[in-house]
């Protein structure tokens, strides 16, 4: 299963939505199934026009210190707190990871992932968000889907948003309540850090010309192929591009330009590429990233809007006669096993699930969720595979897995009994957070055995549904299902998922998810129904119970609060799913 993680370029936490830009330490979510609308509200926030690479004056020879100038400007930006930023990130649908359904006024052959236009001053910001980012955050915040952009001000710890609320006709500034503002971790600087935080070789850039920027004559540098390829995996991952459709070796065009001014500040970054789509070789895909920076020495002040009104409270819909009855689950009792054979599940010291299977005295499958941090950077994901060598000797084992990026996972363990095990997980290699060498501890419990294995369950989980008066049996009634039918309505669909999970019925719950579902569950995230099912099975084995409240639905997007009780109990007050064709395509728990 391929890891899908929105970390720098596509992650934003706001008002129950995790969307498209970095939010320090938070877990990402993905974008809605529809692109940013083009209709303009009565008082729209300004939008950002696409930018182009600077016009260069050729120079005869590369600068001896070219790479040093670029790398120093990147380092300087990492410490910057005062600047203006305009950014535009766009691609074609064939290169985009997520489903793209253009509106009637949108270009079906063009996906504007995100636009940004605004200023930073220390912890205060004022930005206008457009593209998928503005659309996603706006809709889940309660704004009308006709808003082409969303304006955000964070000042003095207060969060303000401007747009046309759903059902209204005029744009207005709204002050978010503290409970919602607390989930906002928007840092526009991370859009640029996607490029500047990458490790480059000392000779990766050469000077190719000059450009006039705000009255200054600035130097323009071009990255070599190695610099381009060093940045490519991170941009693919963080911009939500489809790595399965992009072949770096077959790109027909690529360009990586950096403009640095005499004050040592980076002023412009352009990163573009074109190439054939793997599944459609006759179609050429494109990706464009453009970020312009200025105002590092300017006196920038950000003030709260004087006419802001409190954001209206969200009301929980009242139950209806069609609401499904809640089910209660008798907790799953412990099972005593008489061999090591079967499935084992547990958690590591980063509170991420692990699982492995023992067959004929060998580890035949290992699934590892992980979350490791380096400074402000968090790398998390899932990797599962069959190890080449997994022999268990004297109750000990060591298995090695290596993913497609060359990251090594060494899982070592000791079986304390036929029911319990513990050990270490060592992760080494280069992640998007840089060189990683982390060791975690883990514990696991034997949860199932092959049918021929001798296992003694103390009790099986049973679901208790509320009883109702039974109709007089008839031949027709006898053919009806014995449990309440699940509704295809979006809100009822979400409730149906958790009703099934509360009964310990993971298989039924999975029928509501698309096979390529994108899931972001706390520190666990990935793509594919198999990985999601593995995670939910761990919860079922532990007797987890789910309670859903504060449900809202708008055009295929359902937001809700989720409380999980049982082992590892926790709350996710700002959760959401995106539904297409009766299936959940994206699920986020936050």
N, C-alpha and C positions, 0 to 999 in steps of 0.2 A: 504494500500500500504506500502510495506516495504522500509524503507530508505536505500539508497545505497550511501555511501560517502567515497571517497578516501581522507584521510586526512594526516596521518603520513607516513605509510609504502608505500602507493601507490599514490604519487602526485608529479609531476614535471612540472614546466613551462619552456618551451624552444622553441624558434623559431616557434611560432604559434601552438605548441602542448602542451597540458597539459597531462602529462603521469603518471608516477608511483612513485613519491616520494614527500615529503613535499615541498611546495613552499609557504613561509610565506605569509599568508593572501590571497592566491589565491584560485581559484576554481578548483577542480579536473577535470580530464577526464579519460577515460578508455583506455584499450589497444587495439591493432588492432586485426582483426580476425585471423591472422596467427602468429605462434610462431616465436621466434628468429631463423633466418636461421643458418645453420651449415657451410655453405661455408666460406672459409677463404680468405680475400683479400690479395694482395701481401705483404702489410706491416701491419699485424694486430696488434691491441692493445692486451696486455696480457689478458687472461681470468682467471677466478677464479675457482680452483678445489674445489669441495665440501669438507667441513670439517666434522670432527666427534667429538663426545664428548670426553673429556680428559680421559686418563687412570687413574683411581683413586686408591690410596692406602687406604684401609679401615681404619677407626678409630673406636675406641671402643664406644665412647659416643658422643652425640651431644654437640656442644659448647654452653655454657650458653648465650653468646652474638652473636649467629649465625645470627639472624635476623637483629640485629643492624649493624653487619658488612656488610651485603648485602645492606640494605637500605641506609647506609652511602655511600657505593660505588656508588649506583644509584644517590644519591644526588650530589656526587662529579663529576660524569660524566656530570650532567646537567650543570655544570659550566666550563667543559673542552673546551679548544679551540685548543689544540695541541695533535693530536693522529693519529694513523693508524687504519684503519678499513677494515676488510674483512667480507663480509656477503653473505649468500646464503639462499634464500627462495624458496621453491618448494612444489608442491602438486601433486595430481592426478586430471585428468580432472573432475571426478565426484564431487570433492569438490570445483572446481573452478567456480566462478560466471559467467565468460564471456565465449563466444563461443571459442572452441579450435579446430583449424584445423591444425594438424601437417604437416610440409613440408615432402618431400620425405626422408630426412635424419634424421628426428626427431622421438623421441620415442612417439608413440601415447598414451602411458599409463603414461606419465610423463610431467608435466608442470613446467618448470623452470621460476618462476615468475620474479625473479630479482637476479642478482649477482652484488656485489660492491667490488672494490679493489682499495684503494688509501689512501690519507692523507688529514688531515685538519690542517691549521695553521691560526688561527684567522678567518678572512673572506675569506681567500684564500683556494682553494681546488684543488686537482688533482685526478680524479677518472676515472676508467674504468667501464662502465655499460654494463651488459649483460642480457640475458633472454628477457622477454617481454619488459622490460624497454628500453634496448638498441635498440631493434628492432623498437619499437614504436617511440621513440624520433628520431632515425636515419632516418626512412622513412619520417616522417613529416618535418624533417629538410632538406630534399633533398638528403640524402645519399642513396646509393644503398641498396636494401633489402638483398643483400648477405653479408653485414657486420655482423659478429657474435657479435660485441660489438661496443660501442661508447666511445671515450675518451674525457673527458671534463676537461678543466683548467679554473678556475676563479681566476684572480690575478689582484690586483689594480683596480677592477671594470670592467676589460675587460674579455670577455668570448670567449674562443677558443674551437673548436671541431675538432676532428680528425676522419676521415673515408674515404671511397671511395664514392665520389659523384655519383649519378645516371648518367650513361653514361660514366663514367671515368673508369680507370683500376688500378690506384694506390692510396693508402691512402695518405692524405695530411691534415696538420693543416690549419684550417680556422678561421679567426677572424670575429666574428659576428658584424654587424653594431649596433650602439647604440640603434636603434629602436627595434631590436630583442633582444639584450642583456638585455634590460630593463625588459623583461618578464621572465628572468631567476631568479628563487629563490631557487636554489637547495641547500639543507642542509642535507648531509648524516647523520648527527647526529640524525635526526628524525627517522631513521631506528631503532636505539637502543632505542630512547625515547618511541617508541611504547610499549616497555616492562618496561623501567625504570620509566616512568612517571605514571604508574598505582599505585593506593593506595593499600598497602598490610597491613595485620595485623602485630602486633609487634612480634608475634611468628610464622610467616609464613614459616621460613626457618630453616633448621638444617644442621649442618656440617656432611658430609658423607665421606670425605676423602681429599686427597691432590693430586695435579698435578704439574708437572714441566712445567713452562712457561718461556721461555727465560732465563733459568738458575736460576729462582726463584722457591722456593717451595710455592705454592699458595694453599689456602683452597677452597674446592669444597663444595657447599651447594645445597641442593635440596628443592624446594618449595613443600609445602603440597598441598592437593587437593584444598583447599580454595584459595591458591595463584595461582594455575593453572587456576582455574575458574575465578579469578579476571582479568586475562590477556586475557582469551579466547575471550570474546566478542569484544574487541578492535582489536585483531589480525584478527579475522574473518572479521570484517568490513574493516580494513585498508589494508589487504592483498588481498581483492577482493574475499574472499571465499564465498561460497553459504550457508548462515545460514540455509536455508530451508532443506539442505541435511545433516546437522551435528547435532547429538543429543548428547549433552554433557553427559547425564546420561548413555548413552550406549557405551561410548568410551571403547575400550578393552585395550588400552595402552595410557599412558601419562607420560611425563617426562619434568621437568622444572629444569635445572641446572644452577647455577651461580658460576663462579670461581672468587675469589677475592685474589689479591696478597698483600704482606706485606705493600706496599706503599698505600694501601687503594683503589686502582683502580680496577674496574671491568675488567677482562681480557677475559672472555668467557661467552656467554649466549647460551644455547641450549634449545629449546622448541619444542617438538614433540608430535604428537598424532596420533592414529589410531582408526577407528571405522567403523561400517556399514553405508553405504549410505542409507538414509531414503527411497528413491524411489527404491533402489536396495539392499534389505537387505542381499543378498548373496555376494555383492561386498564390499570389505573393502577399505575405503579411508584413505589417509595418508597426513600429513602435517609436514614439517620440516623447522625450523627456526634456523639459526646458525650465530652468530656474534662474531668475534674475534677482540679484541682491544689491542693496544700496543703503545709504543712510546710516552707516556704522558710526559716524561722528556727529550725526544730527541730534538735535534736542527733540526727542520724540516723547509726547505725552499722550496718555490714553485716559479718557474720562468716561464715567458711567453715563448712559443716555438719560437726559433729564425727564423724559416722558414715559419711562418704562412702567408697565403695570404688572402685577403678579401673574405668573403663569396659571391659568385655570387648573384647579385640581382635577385629577382623573378619577372618575367614579367607577366603581366595580359594578358591572351589569348584574341586575337582580336575577336570581334563578328563574327559569321558566319551566313549564310543564314538560318540555322536551329534554330537560337536563337529565343526564344519566345518573343513576344512583351511585353513591360512593361505595367502594368495596374495601373491606378490611382484610389484612393478611395475617394469618397466624404465623408468628416468626418461625423461620427455618431453624430446625434444631441441628445440633452438631451430629456428624456422622463418624463412626469409628471404622477406619480402614485397616486392612491386614496386609497390605503391600503398598509399594510406592506408585503402582501403575495408575494412570489417569491424569486428570487435569488439576493443576495447582494455581491458586490466585493469591495475590497479596499486594502490598504497597512498598515503595522505597522511601528513603528518608526525605525526599522532596514531596511526599504525599501523592505520588503518581502511581497508578496501578501497574503491576507486572503480572505475567501469566506464563506458564510453561506446561508442557505435556510430557509425561513419562510413558514410554512404550518399550516393552521387552528390555528393561534395564537401561534405557538410554533416554536422554533429553531429545525429543524428536521435533519440538516446536518451542519457540520462545517469542513472546510478544512483550515489548518494553515501551512503556510510556516514560517520558523523562522531562524534567524541567531544571535547567542549570542556568546560573546567572554569572555575569562578569561585569561588575560595576552597575551601570544602569541598563545593561543589555540582558535580555532574557531569551534563551533558546529553549524551545520545548517542542515535543512532537511524539511520534510513535514509530517504532520500527519492529517488524515481526518477520521471522524467517525460520527455516530449518537449518540448524547448525551442521557443519560437516562432521564434527566429532562431538558426541555428547554422552559418552560412556560414563556410567556411574560406578565408581570404585570405592568400596568401604564407606558408603553413604556420602561420598564427596563427588562433586562434578565441577567442571569449568568448560564453558562454551564461548566461542568467539563468533560474533556477527559483524559484518562490515557493510555499511550501506553504500548507495551509489555515489555519495560524496566522499567516500573514503573514511568516514567516521567509524571508529572501532568501538564495539560494545562487548565487554568481557564480563559475563555473568558467572560468578563462582558461588557455590552453595554447599551447605551441609544439611542433610536430613536428620533432624533431631529425633524423629519417629516416623511412623507411616502416615502421620497426620500433620506434622509441623516441619518447617524448614526455615533456614535463614542464610544470609550471605552478603556479598558485596556486588556492586555493579560499577565497573570502571568505564568511563566514556572518554576517549581521546580522539583528537583530530581537529580539523578546522571547520568550525561552524560559522554562521554569520556574525557571531560575537567575537570571532578571532580564534586563536589557538586555544583548545580546550583540553584539560586533563583533570577530570573530576571523579571522585569515588563516592558512591552512595551506598548505604546499607539497606537491606530489605528483609522482610519476613513474609512467609507465605503459608497458606493452609491448603490441605488436600480437599478438593470440593467435589470431585466425581471420579468414578472408576469405570472401567469397561464392564459390560454386562456379566462377564464370567468371573470378575473379581469379587472376592468376599468382602462386602461392606455392610455394616449394620447401621441403618439410619434409625435414630431415636424417634424421629417424627418427620412426616412430610408436610410441606407448607400447604395450607388449604385456604381458599378464598371464601369469605362469607359475604354473600350479597343480601341486601335487604329483601325480605320476603313480601310478596304481594298475593292477594287472593287469586287463586288459580282458576281459569275458566274450565267449564265442563269439557273434558277431553273429546276431541273429534279427530277424524282421520286427517283433516287439514291441519289442525293444531299440532298433531303429533309430528309433522314434518318441519315445524318451525324450530329455529335454534333455541337452545336452552338458556342462553345468556342474552342480555339486552343487545340489540344491534348497534353497531357503531355508525354514527352519522358522518356524512361527507362534508357537512358545513365546517368552515375553517375553525371556528371556536370549539365546536363539538369534536372535531378531529384531534385538536390538541388535548382536550380533556380525555378523549378515548385512549390516546397514547399512555397517559399517566394512569388511567384506570387499569389498563392492561398490565402496566408495570407494577401497580399495587397488588395485583393478583399473582405476581411472579411470572407472568406470561410474556416473556421477552419476544417470542416468535410472533405473537399477535401484534405487539407494539411495533415491530419492525415492518409490518405490512403497510404502515403509514409513511414510511420513509422511502425516498428515491434511492436507487442503488448507488448513485454517485453523490449521496448527501454529503454536504460540508458541515462538519461539526466542530464547535468550539465550546468545550465543557470545562470551565475553570482553566487548569493548566494542560488539559488534554485536548488536542485538536488534530484533525486530519480529514481525509476524504474517503468515502466508501462505507457502504452499509455493514461490511464485515467487521471493520474496526469499531464502528459504533456499537454493533451488537456485542462484541467482546466486552466493551466497557460496561454496557447495561447489564450483562450477565454477572459481572462482578458485584454490581449493586444488588441484583436479585439474590445472589448467593449470600450476601451479608444481611438480607432482610430489609433493605432500604424501602422507605415509604415516602410518597410524593404528595404534596399538597399545593394546588394551583389556585391563585387568586389574582385579582386586579387585571382581568383579561380584557384586552382591547383588540379589535380587528379592523383593518383598513386595506382593501385591495390586495389580498393575499399575504399581508403581513400581520401576524398576531404577536402582540407583546403581552407579557404576563410576569407575575412574581411566583417564584418556586421555592418551597421550603422542603428540604430533605431531612427526614428523621431516621434514626438508627445509627449504626456505626459510621463515624465520619460525618455526622450531621452538619449541615450548612444551609445557608440561604442564598438564593440568587434573585434579588428583587428586580433586576433589570434584564429579563430574559426575552427572547423573541424567536420566532420561526418564520420562514418564508415558504409559502405553499404554491406549487404550480401543478396544474392538472391533477389535483387531489392528492398530491404527495408532498411531503416536507423535503425541500431541497437544501435548506440551510437552517441549522439550529444553533443557537447561542445561549449559554447559561452564564449570567454575570450577576 
